[in-house]
Amino acid sequence: MLFSVLFFVLAISLVATAQERSETSKLLESGQATKLANPATASSEIKIVSYNIRWRSDQELQQIIDWLKDKRPSVIALQEVDRAKKRSGHVNHARTLAEGLGMYYAWAAPPAPQDGKASEEETGVELLSSYPLTNITRIVMPHTGPGGRWRVALGATVKIGRISLRAYSVHSETRIPVSLKIEQLGAVLEDLAHYPLSTPAIVMGDFNSWEPMTISRIRKLFSNAGFTTPFSDDEPTFMRNAMLFDLELKLDWIWLRGLPAPSFGIDRSLTVSDHFPLWTVVDLKKIGAGQFP
């Protein structure tokens, strides 16, 4: 009898694990463009971009691709990237972006909301790179938002010459208490903790830090974890036209560990989204002495 009960419990556990793996595989995609851009060689400086594209489609998506081609980043983190949603014509934007840029890519989306009313997958986050992506990890962030909505982050290792850096694209929840937002971001740092402390790292994306307290708590969290950012706390990265005034908020971030940033900026000329793209150049020479001319 005891053996039968143990066998039943084990069978239930195996089925649940298989279902979880199946869901993860459906909501995690990676690959490369059919035709990669000029093969990437190890460079002493690379450009990084983070941008919430707000599920732009058609001509607006092409504007984003053209802007990225002009800026020539080596690593890109995007948020609100649709793959199979009615509002964006059921087009796989993750793949479209990779093809348009000639890059490697990974994309991830969160589970369906807890209220069970979702008829299609949620929007996702994406990483694109001139260099191959390995150790790709989908991170379902703790704590749900309105309607039981989940949020997700995506991590991957980028190997540039003999240097391996860890990059993350993050999309935090908007309407949850500040303490829970910090715990969501903490889940990304928990994944990073699986790698040596000497691993250079980039955590970037839409943190939805519209409250002043969230901004100060984010700075404390990442500073204590050994990160720096070239961006100030009072530079808005989001603007939406309201009836009487323009709403400007600091929502987006790029945090760096072990990567000096000699130049950076926020490009407010690209207005297809209600967010602006952030970019920074990072210097690899100090962590890769003797590897670059």
C-alpha positions in Angstrom: 0.0 0.0 0.0 2.8 2.4 1.0 4.6 1.6 -2.3 1.4 2.4 -4.3 1.0 5.8 -2.6 4.6 6.7 -3.1 4.4 5.7 -6.8 1.3 7.8 -7.2 2.9 10.9 -5.6 6.0 10.4 -7.8 3.9 10.1 -10.9 1.9 13.3 -10.1 5.2 15.1 -9.5 6.7 13.9 -12.9 3.6 15.0 -14.8 3.6 18.5 -13.1 7.3 18.8 -14.0 6.7 17.8 -17.6 3.9 20.3 -17.9 6.0 23.1 -16.5 8.8 22.3 -18.9 6.4 22.2 -21.8 5.0 25.6 -20.9 8.5 27.1 -20.5 9.5 25.8 -24.0 6.4 27.4 -25.5 7.3 30.7 -23.9 11.0 30.7 -24.6 12.4 31.1 -28.2 15.9 31.5 -29.4 17.8 31.4 -32.7 19.6 33.5 -35.2 18.9 35.4 -38.4 18.9 33.5 -41.6 21.7 35.8 -42.7 23.9 37.2 -40.0 25.4 40.6 -40.3 29.1 40.8 -40.8 30.7 38.3 -38.4 31.4 40.0 -35.1 35.0 40.2 -34.0 36.1 40.9 -30.5 36.1 44.7 -30.0 37.4 46.7 -27.1 34.2 48.8 -27.0 30.7 47.7 -27.7 27.4 49.6 -27.7 24.5 48.5 -25.6 20.8 49.5 -26.1 17.7 49.1 -24.0 14.3 50.0 -25.3 10.6 49.3 -24.5 9.2 49.3 -28.0 5.5 49.1 -26.8 4.7 46.3 -29.3 5.1 48.5 -32.3 4.3 46.9 -35.7 4.6 47.3 -39.4 6.2 50.7 -40.4 6.9 51.6 -36.8 8.7 48.4 -36.2 10.7 49.0 -39.3 11.6 52.5 -37.9 13.0 50.8 -34.8 15.0 48.3 -37.0 16.4 51.2 -39.1 17.3 53.2 -35.9 19.1 50.2 -34.4 21.0 49.6 -37.7 22.1 53.2 -37.7 23.3 53.0 -34.0 25.0 49.6 -34.6 24.7 48.2 -31.0 26.3 44.8 -30.2 23.8 43.9 -27.5 20.1 44.9 -27.3 17.5 44.5 -24.7 13.9 45.1 -25.7 10.6 45.0 -23.8 7.0 44.6 -24.9 7.9 42.5 -27.9 4.9 40.6 -29.3 5.2 37.2 -30.9 1.7 35.9 -31.5 -0.8 38.5 -30.6 -3.9 39.8 -32.5 -3.0 43.4 -32.0 0.2 43.0 -33.9 -1.1 40.8 -36.6 0.2 37.5 -35.1 3.6 38.4 -36.4 6.7 37.1 -34.6 8.3 40.4 -33.9 11.2 38.7 -32.0 12.2 36.8 -35.2 11.4 39.9 -37.4 13.8 42.0 -35.4 16.6 39.4 -35.5 16.2 39.0 -39.3 16.1 42.7 -39.9 19.3 43.2 -37.8 21.1 40.0 -38.8 21.6 39.0 -35.1 21.3 36.2 -32.6 18.2 36.4 -30.4 16.3 35.0 -27.5 12.7 35.9 -26.5 10.6 35.0 -23.4 7.1 35.7 -22.2 5.4 35.2 -18.8 2.8 32.6 -17.9 -0.9 33.3 -18.5 -2.5 35.5 -15.9 -3.9 33.8 -12.8 -7.4 34.9 -13.6 -7.4 32.4 -16.5 -9.0 34.9 -18.9 -6.1 35.1 -21.4 -6.9 34.0 -24.9 -3.3 34.6 -26.2 0.2 34.7 -24.9 1.5 37.8 -23.1 4.0 40.2 -24.7 7.6 39.4 -24.0 11.2 40.6 -23.6 14.0 40.0 -26.0 17.8 40.0 -26.2 19.6 40.5 -29.5 23.3 40.1 -30.0 26.0 40.3 -32.6 27.6 37.4 -30.7 26.1 34.0 -29.9 23.9 33.7 -26.8 24.3 30.8 -24.4 22.9 29.8 -21.0 19.6 31.4 -21.9 17.3 31.7 -18.9 13.6 32.7 -18.6 13.0 34.2 -15.2 9.3 34.5 -14.1 9.4 37.3 -11.6 7.6 36.9 -8.3 4.4 38.7 -7.4 1.5 39.3 -9.8 -0.1 42.5 -10.9 -3.7 43.4 -11.9 -5.7 40.4 -12.9 -3.0 38.0 -11.8 -0.6 39.2 -14.5 2.9 37.9 -14.4 6.1 39.6 -15.6 9.3 38.1 -16.9 13.0 38.7 -17.3 15.4 37.1 -19.7 19.1 36.3 -19.1 21.8 35.1 -21.5 25.6 34.9 -21.6 27.4 36.8 -24.4 30.9 35.7 -25.3 33.1 38.4 -26.9 36.5 37.0 -27.6 37.6 35.4 -24.4 35.3 37.6 -22.3 31.9 36.2 -21.2 29.3 38.8 -19.9 25.8 38.2 -18.5 23.0 40.3 -20.0 19.4 40.7 -18.9 16.3 42.2 -20.4 13.8 43.1 -17.6 10.1 44.2 -17.6 8.9 44.8 -14.1 5.3 45.2 -13.0 3.7 48.7 -12.7 1.0 48.5 -10.1 2.4 46.6 -7.1 4.0 48.0 -3.9 7.5 49.2 -4.0 8.9 46.4 -1.8 7.5 43.8 -4.3 9.0 45.6 -7.3 12.4 45.4 -5.6 11.8 41.7 -5.0 11.1 41.2 -8.7 14.4 42.8 -9.5 16.1 40.7 -6.8 15.0 37.6 -8.8 17.3 38.8 -11.6 20.2 39.2 -9.2 19.5 35.7 -7.8 20.0 34.3 -11.3 23.2 36.3 -11.7 24.5 34.8 -8.4 24.8 31.4 -10.1 27.8 32.9 -12.0 31.2 34.0 -10.6 31.3 37.4 -9.0 33.9 38.4 -11.5 31.5 38.0 -14.4 30.7 41.3 -16.1 27.0 41.9 -16.1 24.4 44.2 -17.6 20.8 44.5 -16.2 18.6 46.7 -18.3 15.0 47.3 -19.2 11.8 48.8 -18.1 11.7 48.7 -14.3 8.5 50.8 -14.1 10.0 52.9 -11.4 7.5 55.8 -11.5 7.5 56.4 -7.7 10.4 58.4 -6.3 10.8 55.8 -3.6 11.2 53.0 -6.2 14.0 55.0 -7.9 16.0 55.3 -4.6 15.4 51.7 -3.7 16.6 50.5 -7.1 19.8 52.5 -6.8 20.4 51.0 -3.4 19.7 47.5 -4.5 22.1 47.6 -7.5 24.8 49.7 -5.9 24.9 47.2 -3.0 25.3 44.4 -5.6 28.4 46.1 -7.1 26.6 47.8 -10.1 26.9 51.3 -11.4 24.8 53.3 -13.9 25.9 56.3 -16.0 22.3 57.6 -15.9 21.0 60.0 -13.3 17.8 59.4 -11.3 16.0 62.4 -12.6 16.3 61.8 -16.4 12.9 60.9 -17.8 12.8 57.9 -20.1 9.0 57.8 -20.7 6.7 60.5 -22.0 2.9 60.3 -22.7 0.8 63.2 -23.8 -1.9 64.0 -21.4 -4.7 66.6 -21.8 -3.1 69.4 -19.8 0.5 68.3 -19.7 3.1 65.8 -20.8 3.6 63.0 -18.3 7.4 62.3 -17.9 8.7 59.5 -15.8 12.0 57.7 -15.1 11.1 54.0 -15.9 14.1 52.6 -17.8 17.6 51.7 -16.6 20.9 50.2 -17.6 23.0 48.9 -14.7 26.6 47.7 -15.3 28.9 45.5 -13.2 32.6 45.5 -14.1 32.0 47.5 -17.3 33.1 51.2 -17.5 30.9 53.3 -19.6 32.8 56.1 -21.4 29.7 57.4 -23.2 25.9 57.1 -22.9 22.6 58.8 -23.8 18.9 58.8 -24.2 17.6 59.3 -27.7 14.4 61.3 -27.6 14.3 61.6 -31.4 12.8 58.1 -31.8 9.1 58.6 -30.8 7.3 55.5 -32.0 7.0 54.3 -28.4 6.0 56.1 -25.2 9.5 55.1 -23.9 12.9 56.4 -25.2 15.8 54.1 -26.0 18.8 54.2 -23.7 22.3 53.5 -25.0 25.8 53.2 -23.6 29.2 52.3 -24.8 31.1 49.9 -22.5 34.8 49.5 -22.3 36.1 45.9 -22.3 39.8 46.7 -22.2 40.1 46.8 -18.4 38.5 43.4 -18.0 40.3 41.9 -21.0 43.8 43.2 -20.7 45.9 42.1 -23.6 43.0 40.9 -25.7 42.4 44.0 -27.7 44.8 46.1 -29.9 
